[in-house]
Amino acid sequence: MNGPAVTEHFEQQAAPPRGRGQHVVHVTTVHPRDDIRIFRKECVSLARSGYRVTQVVGDGQGDAEVDGVRIVDIGPRPAGRLARMRQQPRAALAAVLDAQPALVHFHDPELLPLGVQLARRGLPVVYDAHEDVPRQILTKQWIPGALRGAVSAAFEWYENRQAARLSAVAAATPHIAARFSNVARRAVNVSNFPRTDELAPPAEAVPRERAVCYVGGLMRTRGLLQMVRAMPHAPGVTLVLCGRFEDAAFEAEMRAEPGWAQVQYLGQVDRATVRSVLARCSAGLVTLLPMPSYLDAWPIKMFEYMSAELPVIASNFPLWQGIVETTGCGLCVDPADPRAIGRAVLDYVEHPARVFAAGRAGRRAVLHTYHWPAAERELLALYAQLLP
């Protein structure tokens, strides 16, 4: 069976209908309505498996129905984080109660009180832990450095206490699932792996350019400064950036770097554009800095590059290095060393045979192991336990 046939088999066979029309509601007041994990993967998978699915969002774009999922909009987000955290959970609670679901699945830490209230009413409630938030807090620039340790510890105590009152935690990585396994009634790993068809390479090969790419949030902690500074060490190579800068000051700092002359900045783009960028570049960068929240993470961008048959240049964290070396999908470098990143870039740009071999190896690993249908089975098994 060749690659495309394997892909089609996975996507069609992974989720036999089992929902029997039971109504489930997913809730987010932070993420966009078309969020890849929440909507494209979880909600659409559940709808295709026979559940009636409603997604409650707060973006002011109005109600809708997309791909079998009913979207209920509680209104535009208030200006400011604190106003949003005060107002939107109340509106979301009202929308959930009005929907009368059999199960509620929420996606934001600020909705933990909402989840506990619903659990007290006897509803099965699932907390989707996308990130290791206590470790993220240690790198938040808006929290004074001297306070981050205390804030992190306090939030971890609070998050654990609230999660223990819910039916289950669906974690995005094995590390997060292991952390909650000691406190939650159920903790399952629903890895944020890519759908095998979404970013698949085009049927007719596109010539690879002297270009590499990074797709995602453009943040200092994700190694953007080092990526841009690496470009003078890779003469004649373009760095294609897709995403939104964390703030205007950081964008101005990046534009002032000499390496910016080799950057093609596309801004926030749709998934079709992402697919075309991955098809024409010679490698994808995921050289995040060694922050506590990244060391044990499974970066979705790395697996998306692999799914697109694109070689990976990744940080040399032990977990990531194990994946890259085992699969043969790319190279690992010191993410703080622009010269090392530049050498790895040239290693692929100047050797098309290596691009082909590493790309095929990564795609093969996604088809066999790191694909959404495998994670989808864990999600459906959890729902089957909570809604027998």
C-alpha positions as CSV (number, residue, x, y, z in Angstrom):
1,M,0.0,0.0,0.0
2,N,1.5,3.4,-1.0
3,G,1.6,6.6,1.0
4,P,-1.6,8.2,-0.1
5,A,-3.6,5.0,0.2
6,V,-2.3,4.5,3.7
7,T,-3.4,8.0,4.5
8,E,-6.9,7.5,3.2
9,H,-7.2,4.2,5.1
10,F,-6.3,5.9,8.4
11,E,-8.7,8.8,7.9
12,Q,-11.6,6.6,6.9
13,Q,-11.2,3.8,9.4
14,A,-10.0,5.6,12.6
15,A,-13.4,6.6,13.9
16,P,-16.4,4.3,13.3
17,P,-19.7,6.0,14.4
18,R,-20.3,5.4,18.1
19,G,-21.8,8.6,19.5
20,R,-25.4,7.5,19.0
21,G,-26.5,11.2,18.8
22,Q,-25.5,12.1,22.3
23,H,-25.0,15.9,22.7
24,V,-21.5,17.1,23.7
25,V,-20.4,20.7,24.1
26,H,-16.9,22.1,23.7
27,V,-16.2,25.5,25.2
28,T,-13.4,28.1,24.7
29,T,-13.3,31.8,25.4
30,V,-9.7,32.2,24.4
31,H,-9.1,30.2,21.1
32,P,-10.6,31.0,17.7
33,R,-13.6,29.1,16.5
34,D,-11.5,27.3,13.8
35,D,-8.7,26.3,16.2
36,I,-6.9,23.3,14.7
37,R,-7.0,21.1,17.9
38,I,-10.4,22.1,19.2
39,F,-12.5,22.4,16.1
40,R,-10.7,20.7,13.2
41,K,-9.6,17.7,15.2
42,E,-11.7,17.1,18.2
43,C,-15.1,18.6,17.4
44,V,-15.1,17.4,13.7
45,S,-13.9,14.0,14.7
46,L,-16.7,13.7,17.3
47,A,-19.3,14.8,14.9
48,R,-18.2,12.3,12.3
49,S,-18.3,9.6,15.0
50,G,-22.0,10.2,15.6
51,Y,-22.1,12.7,18.4
52,R,-24.1,15.9,18.2
53,V,-21.5,18.6,18.8
54,T,-21.8,22.2,19.8
55,Q,-18.8,24.5,20.2
56,V,-19.3,27.6,22.4
57,V,-17.0,30.5,21.5
58,G,-16.7,34.2,22.3
59,D,-15.6,36.1,19.2
60,G,-18.6,38.2,18.0
61,Q,-18.8,36.5,14.6
62,G,-22.2,35.0,15.2
63,D,-23.7,31.5,15.3
64,A,-23.0,29.0,12.5
65,E,-22.9,25.4,11.6
66,V,-19.7,24.1,10.0
67,D,-18.7,20.5,9.1
68,G,-21.5,19.1,11.3
69,V,-20.6,21.2,14.3
70,R,-23.0,23.8,15.7
71,I,-21.1,27.0,16.8
72,V,-22.7,29.2,19.4
73,D,-21.2,32.7,19.8
74,I,-21.6,34.4,23.3
75,G,-20.4,37.7,21.9
76,P,-17.1,39.6,21.2
77,R,-14.3,39.4,23.7
78,P,-14.1,42.4,26.1
79,A,-11.0,44.5,25.8
80,G,-8.4,43.3,28.3
81,R,-7.6,39.9,29.9
82,L,-9.2,40.6,33.2
83,A,-12.5,41.8,31.7
84,R,-12.6,38.7,29.5
85,M,-12.0,36.4,32.5
86,R,-14.7,38.1,34.5
87,Q,-17.4,38.3,31.9
88,Q,-17.1,35.5,29.3
89,P,-17.1,32.5,31.6
90,R,-20.5,33.6,33.0
91,A,-21.9,33.9,29.4
92,A,-20.4,30.6,28.5
93,L,-22.0,28.9,31.5
94,A,-25.4,30.2,30.4
95,A,-24.8,28.9,26.9
96,V,-23.8,25.5,28.1
97,L,-26.8,25.2,30.4
98,D,-29.1,26.3,27.6
99,A,-27.7,23.5,25.3
100,Q,-28.4,20.8,27.9
101,P,-25.5,18.6,26.9
102,A,-24.7,15.1,28.1
103,L,-21.0,16.0,28.4
104,V,-18.9,19.3,28.6
105,H,-15.3,19.6,27.3
106,F,-13.6,22.9,28.0
107,H,-10.2,24.2,26.8
108,D,-9.0,27.2,28.8
109,P,-7.6,27.3,32.4
110,E,-9.7,30.3,33.1
111,L,-12.8,28.1,32.6
112,L,-11.8,25.8,35.5
113,P,-14.5,27.3,37.8
114,L,-17.1,26.8,35.1
115,G,-16.1,23.2,34.8
116,V,-16.4,22.7,38.6
117,Q,-19.8,24.3,38.6
118,L,-21.0,22.0,35.8
119,A,-19.5,18.9,37.6
120,R,-21.5,19.8,40.7
121,R,-24.6,19.6,38.6
122,G,-23.7,16.0,37.8
123,L,-22.4,16.5,34.3
124,P,-19.3,14.6,33.0
125,V,-16.7,17.4,32.5
126,V,-13.4,17.1,30.6
127,Y,-10.6,19.6,31.0
128,D,-8.4,19.8,27.8
129,A,-4.9,20.7,29.0
130,H,-3.2,22.1,25.9
131,E,-0.1,23.3,27.7
132,D,1.9,22.8,30.9
133,V,0.7,26.2,32.3
134,P,2.7,26.2,35.5
135,R,5.9,25.8,33.5
136,Q,4.7,28.5,31.0
137,I,4.2,30.9,33.8
138,L,7.9,30.8,34.6
139,T,8.6,32.5,31.2
140,K,5.7,35.1,31.2
141,Q,7.2,38.5,30.6
142,W,4.2,40.3,32.0
143,I,4.7,38.7,35.4
144,P,7.6,40.2,37.4
145,G,10.5,37.8,37.4
146,A,10.8,37.6,41.2
147,L,7.1,36.5,41.5
148,R,7.0,33.9,38.7
149,G,8.1,31.0,40.9
150,A,5.4,31.7,43.5
151,V,2.7,32.3,40.9
152,S,3.6,29.1,39.1
153,A,3.5,27.0,42.3
154,A,0.2,28.6,43.4
155,F,-1.4,28.0,40.0
156,E,-0.3,24.4,39.9
157,W,-1.9,23.8,43.3
158,Y,-5.1,25.5,42.1
159,E,-5.2,23.7,38.7
160,N,-4.6,20.3,40.3
161,R,-7.3,21.0,43.0
162,Q,-9.9,21.9,40.3
163,A,-9.0,19.1,37.9
164,A,-9.5,16.6,40.7
165,R,-13.2,17.6,40.8
166,L,-13.7,16.9,37.2
167,S,-14.4,13.6,35.3
168,A,-11.2,13.6,33.2
169,V,-8.2,15.6,31.8
170,A,-7.4,15.2,28.1
171,A,-3.8,16.2,27.8
172,A,-2.0,17.3,24.6
173,T,1.3,15.5,25.5
174,P,2.3,12.4,27.5
175,H,4.2,14.7,29.9
176,I,1.0,16.7,30.8
177,A,-1.0,13.5,31.1
178,A,1.6,12.0,33.5
179,R,1.5,15.2,35.6
180,F,-2.3,15.0,36.0
181,S,-2.4,11.2,36.5
182,N,-1.6,11.7,40.1
183,V,-4.5,14.1,40.8
184,A,-7.3,13.6,38.3
185,R,-9.8,10.8,38.2
186,R,-8.8,10.1,34.6
187,A,-5.9,11.5,32.6
188,V,-5.5,10.5,29.0
189,N,-3.0,11.6,26.3
190,V,-4.8,13.0,23.3
191,S,-1.7,14.0,21.4
192,N,-2.0,17.0,19.1
193,F,-0.7,15.1,16.1
194,P,-1.5,16.3,12.5
195,R,-4.3,15.0,10.3
196,T,-2.5,12.9,7.7
197,D,-4.2,14.6,4.7
198,E,-4.3,18.3,5.7
199,L,-0.6,19.2,4.9
200,A,0.3,16.2,2.7
201,P,2.7,17.0,-0.1
202,P,1.0,17.7,-3.5
203,A,0.6,14.9,-5.9
204,E,2.9,16.6,-8.4
205,A,6.2,17.5,-6.8
206,V,6.9,21.2,-6.3
207,P,10.6,22.3,-6.8
208,R,12.2,23.0,-3.5
209,E,13.6,26.5,-3.2
210,R,16.6,27.9,-1.4
211,A,14.3,28.6,1.5
212,V,13.5,27.4,5.0
213,C,10.4,28.3,7.0
214,Y,9.0,28.7,10.5
215,V,5.2,28.6,11.0
216,G,3.7,29.6,14.4
217,G,3.7,32.3,17.0
218,L,6.6,34.7,16.4
219,M,8.0,34.9,20.0
220,R,11.3,35.5,21.6
221,T,11.1,32.2,23.5
222,R,10.5,30.3,20.3
223,G,14.0,31.3,19.1
224,L,13.0,33.9,16.5
225,L,16.0,36.1,17.2
226,Q,18.4,33.2,16.7
227,M,16.6,32.1,13.5
228,V,17.0,35.6,12.0
229,R,20.6,35.9,13.2
230,A,21.3,32.5,11.6
231,M,20.5,33.7,8.1
232,P,23.8,35.6,7.4
233,H,25.4,32.2,8.0
234,A,23.3,30.8,5.2
235,P,24.0,33.2,2.3
236,G,21.4,33.2,-0.5
237,V,18.8,31.4,1.6
238,T,15.3,32.9,2.5
239,L,13.6,32.4,5.8
240,V,9.8,32.3,5.3
241,L,7.9,33.4,8.4
242,C,4.2,32.7,8.9
243,G,2.6,33.9,12.0
244,R,1.9,36.9,14.3
245,F,4.5,38.7,16.3
246,E,3.9,38.7,20.1
247,D,4.2,42.5,20.2
248,A,5.2,45.5,18.0
249,A,8.4,46.1,19.9
250,F,9.7,42.6,19.2
251,E,8.7,42.9,15.5
252,A,10.7,46.2,15.3
253,E,13.7,44.5,17.0
254,M,13.6,41.7,14.4
255,R,13.3,44.0,11.5
256,A,16.4,45.9,12.7
257,E,18.5,42.7,12.5
258,P,20.9,42.3,9.5
259,G,19.4,38.8,8.8
260,W,16.0,40.4,8.2
261,A,17.1,41.1,4.7
262,Q,16.8,37.4,4.0
263,V,13.3,37.1,5.6
264,Q,10.0,36.8,3.7
265,Y,7.4,37.7,6.2
266,L,3.9,36.5,5.2
267,G,2.1,37.3,8.5
268,Q,-0.9,35.3,9.7
269,V,-1.9,33.0,6.8
270,D,-4.6,30.3,6.2
271,R,-3.9,26.6,6.1
272,A,-3.8,26.5,2.3
273,T,-1.0,29.0,2.3
274,V,0.8,27.0,5.0
275,R,0.6,23.9,2.9
276,S,2.1,25.7,-0.2
277,V,4.9,27.2,1.9
278,L,5.8,23.7,3.3
279,A,5.8,22.3,-0.2
280,R,8.3,24.7,-1.6
281,C,10.8,25.1,1.3
282,S,13.8,22.8,1.9
283,A,13.4,22.5,5.7
284,G,11.2,23.6,8.6
285,L,12.6,25.3,11.7
286,V,11.4,24.5,15.2
287,T,14.4,25.7,17.2
288,L,12.6,26.8,20.4
289,L,14.7,27.9,23.3
290,P,15.1,25.6,26.3
291,M,12.3,27.0,28.4
292,P,10.8,24.7,31.1
293,S,7.5,24.4,29.2
294,Y,9.2,23.3,26.0
295,L,11.6,20.7,27.1
296,D,8.9,18.0,27.5
297,A,6.5,19.3,24.9
298,W,5.6,17.6,21.6
299,P,5.7,20.5,19.2
300,I,2.9,20.2,16.7
301,K,4.8,22.2,14.2
302,M,7.5,19.5,14.1
303,F,5.0,16.9,13.3
304,E,3.2,19.1,10.7
305,Y,6.5,19.6,8.9
306,M,7.0,15.8,8.9
307,S,3.5,15.3,7.6
308,A,4.3,17.6,4.7
309,E,7.5,15.6,3.8
310,L,9.6,18.6,5.0
311,P,12.9,18.0,6.8
312,V,13.0,19.3,10.4
313,I,15.7,21.4,12.0
314,A,14.8,21.1,15.7
315,S,16.2,22.0,19.1
316,N,18.5,19.4,20.6
317,F,16.3,18.7,23.6
318,P,16.6,15.0,24.6
319,L,13.0,14.2,23.9
320,W,13.0,15.9,20.5
321,Q,16.4,14.5,19.6
322,G,15.1,11.0,20.2
323,I,12.2,11.5,17.8
324,V,14.3,13.1,15.1
325,E,17.1,10.6,15.3
326,T,14.8,7.6,15.5
327,T,12.8,8.6,12.5
328,G,15.6,10.2,10.4
329,C,13.4,13.2,9.7
330,G,16.0,15.9,10.2
331,L,18.7,17.5,12.3
332,C,18.9,18.8,15.9
333,V,21.0,21.8,16.8
334,D,21.7,24.1,19.8
335,P,18.8,26.6,19.4
336,A,20.8,29.4,21.0
337,D,23.6,29.1,18.4
338,P,22.7,31.0,15.1
339,R,25.9,29.6,13.4
340,A,24.8,26.0,14.1
341,I,21.3,26.8,12.8
342,G,22.8,28.3,9.7
343,R,25.0,25.3,9.1
344,A,22.0,23.0,9.4
345,V,20.0,25.2,6.9
346,L,22.8,24.9,4.4
347,D,23.1,21.2,4.9
348,Y,19.6,20.8,3.4
349,V,19.4,23.7,1.0
350,E,22.6,22.6,-0.8
351,H,21.9,18.8,-0.8
352,P,18.5,18.1,-2.4
353,A,19.0,14.3,-1.9
354,R,19.1,14.8,1.9
355,V,15.9,16.9,1.7
356,F,14.2,14.1,-0.2
357,A,15.4,11.3,2.2
358,A,14.6,13.2,5.5
359,G,11.3,14.4,4.1
360,R,10.2,10.9,3.2
361,A,11.3,9.5,6.5
362,G,9.3,12.1,8.4
363,R,6.2,11.5,6.3
364,R,6.5,7.7,6.9
365,A,6.8,8.3,10.7
366,V,3.6,10.4,10.7
367,L,1.7,7.8,8.7
368,H,2.8,5.0,11.0
369,T,2.8,6.7,14.4
370,Y,2.4,10.5,14.8
371,H,-1.0,11.0,13.2
372,W,-4.3,12.4,14.5
373,P,-6.4,9.2,14.0
374,A,-4.2,7.5,16.7
375,A,-5.0,10.4,19.1
376,E,-8.6,10.4,18.0
377,R,-9.0,6.8,19.2
378,E,-7.9,7.9,22.7
379,L,-10.5,10.7,22.7
380,L,-13.3,8.4,21.5
381,A,-12.4,5.8,24.1
382,L,-12.6,8.5,26.9
383,Y,-16.0,9.6,25.7
384,A,-17.1,6.0,25.6
385,Q,-16.1,5.6,29.3
386,L,-17.8,8.8,30.3
387,L,-21.0,8.3,28.2
388,P,-21.6,4.5,28.3
